[in-house]
């Protein structure tokens, strides 16, 4: 009985090793944060300016992509500031509006990176801090 169990365990472990060897290694995600935070005005329907202050993190699949992000940071920052500048107060202050803005920034960043580097580097764009007035 012990011999049968040992043979079965050895068979299972060897088949598991073959299965694991055929799989791709997991992606090594890395994050790049824009420093300093972005502070900009948005369209306000009051007599005073409305502003939004946010921290942005880019998630990439490979740590090597961080070099390209660092090189193109001014372009990406300017694109995000421009997108935020055209938003209305209602959109900035709502949860669904915040998600729409994040999605628009994500798509613009990848579009610009594809023009500059030939590939979309950013897997996700995160707003880690999002304050408005």
C-alpha positions in Angstrom: 0.0 0.0 0.0 2.8 2.4 0.9 4.6 1.7 -2.4 1.5 2.5 -4.4 1.0 5.8 -2.6 4.7 6.7 -3.1 4.5 5.8 -6.8 1.3 7.9 -7.3 2.9 10.9 -5.5 6.0 10.7 -7.6 4.0 10.5 -10.8 1.9 13.5 -9.7 4.9 15.6 -8.8 6.7 14.9 -12.1 3.6 15.7 -14.1 3.2 18.9 -12.0 6.8 19.9 -12.8 6.2 19.4 -16.6 3.0 21.5 -16.4 4.7 24.3 -14.5 7.7 24.3 -16.9 5.4 24.8 -19.9 3.8 28.0 -18.4 5.0 31.5 -19.1 6.6 33.2 -16.1 4.3 35.7 -14.4 4.5 39.3 -15.4 6.6 41.5 -13.2 4.5 44.6 -12.8 6.1 47.9 -11.9 4.7 51.3 -11.0 5.8 54.8 -11.9 4.5 57.7 -10.1 4.4 61.3 -11.4 6.2 63.6 -9.0 5.2 66.2 -8.0 1.4 65.8 -7.8 -0.7 67.4 -10.5 -2.6 70.5 -9.4 -4.7 72.3 -12.1 -7.9 74.2 -12.6 -11.1 72.9 -14.2 -14.2 74.6 -15.5 -16.2 75.9 -12.7 -19.7 77.4 -12.8 -19.0 79.6 -9.8 -17.2 82.9 -9.6 -14.0 81.3 -8.2 -11.7 78.8 -9.8 -12.2 75.1 -9.1 -9.1 73.0 -8.8 -8.2 69.3 -8.7 -5.1 67.8 -7.1 -4.1 64.3 -7.9 -1.4 61.7 -7.7 -1.0 59.5 -10.7 0.6 56.0 -10.9 1.3 54.2 -14.1 1.4 50.3 -14.0 3.6 48.6 -16.5 4.3 44.9 -17.2 8.1 45.1 -17.3 10.4 47.1 -15.0 12.4 48.0 -18.2 9.4 50.1 -19.4 9.9 52.6 -16.5 12.8 54.1 -18.4 10.5 55.0 -21.3 8.0 56.4 -18.9 10.6 58.6 -17.2 11.8 59.9 -20.6 8.3 60.8 -21.7 7.0 62.1 -18.3 6.6 65.7 -19.4 4.5 64.8 -22.4 2.3 62.5 -20.3 1.9 65.1 -17.5 0.9 67.8 -20.1 -1.7 65.5 -21.6 -3.3 64.7 -18.2 -3.3 68.4 -17.2 -5.0 69.3 -20.6 -7.7 66.6 -20.1 -8.4 67.8 -16.5 -8.6 71.4 -17.7 -11.6 70.7 -20.0 -13.7 68.9 -17.3 -16.8 70.4 -15.7 -17.3 70.6 -11.9 -20.0 68.0 -12.0 -17.8 65.5 -13.7 -14.8 66.2 -11.5 -16.9 65.8 -8.3 -18.8 62.6 -9.2 -17.5 59.0 -8.9 -18.6 58.1 -12.4 -17.0 61.2 -13.7 -13.8 60.5 -12.0 -13.7 57.1 -13.6 -14.4 58.6 -17.0 -11.6 61.0 -16.5 -9.2 58.2 -15.4 -10.2 56.2 -18.5 -9.7 59.1 -20.8 -6.2 59.8 -19.3 -5.3 56.1 -19.6 -6.3 56.0 -23.3 -4.5 59.3 -24.1 -1.3 58.2 -22.3 -1.2 54.9 -24.2 -1.9 56.7 -27.5 1.0 59.1 -26.9 3.3 56.3 -25.8 2.5 54.2 -28.9 3.3 57.2 -31.1 6.6 57.8 -29.3 7.8 54.2 -28.6 5.8 52.0 -30.9 3.9 50.1 -28.2 1.4 50.7 -25.5 3.4 50.5 -22.2 0.8 51.3 -19.6 -1.4 48.5 -18.3 -3.3 50.6 -15.9 -3.4 54.2 -14.7 -4.3 54.9 -11.1 -5.3 58.0 -9.3 -3.8 57.4 -5.8 -4.9 60.8 -4.5 -7.8 62.7 -5.8 -8.9 66.0 -4.1 -11.0 68.8 -5.6 -12.6 72.0 -4.6 
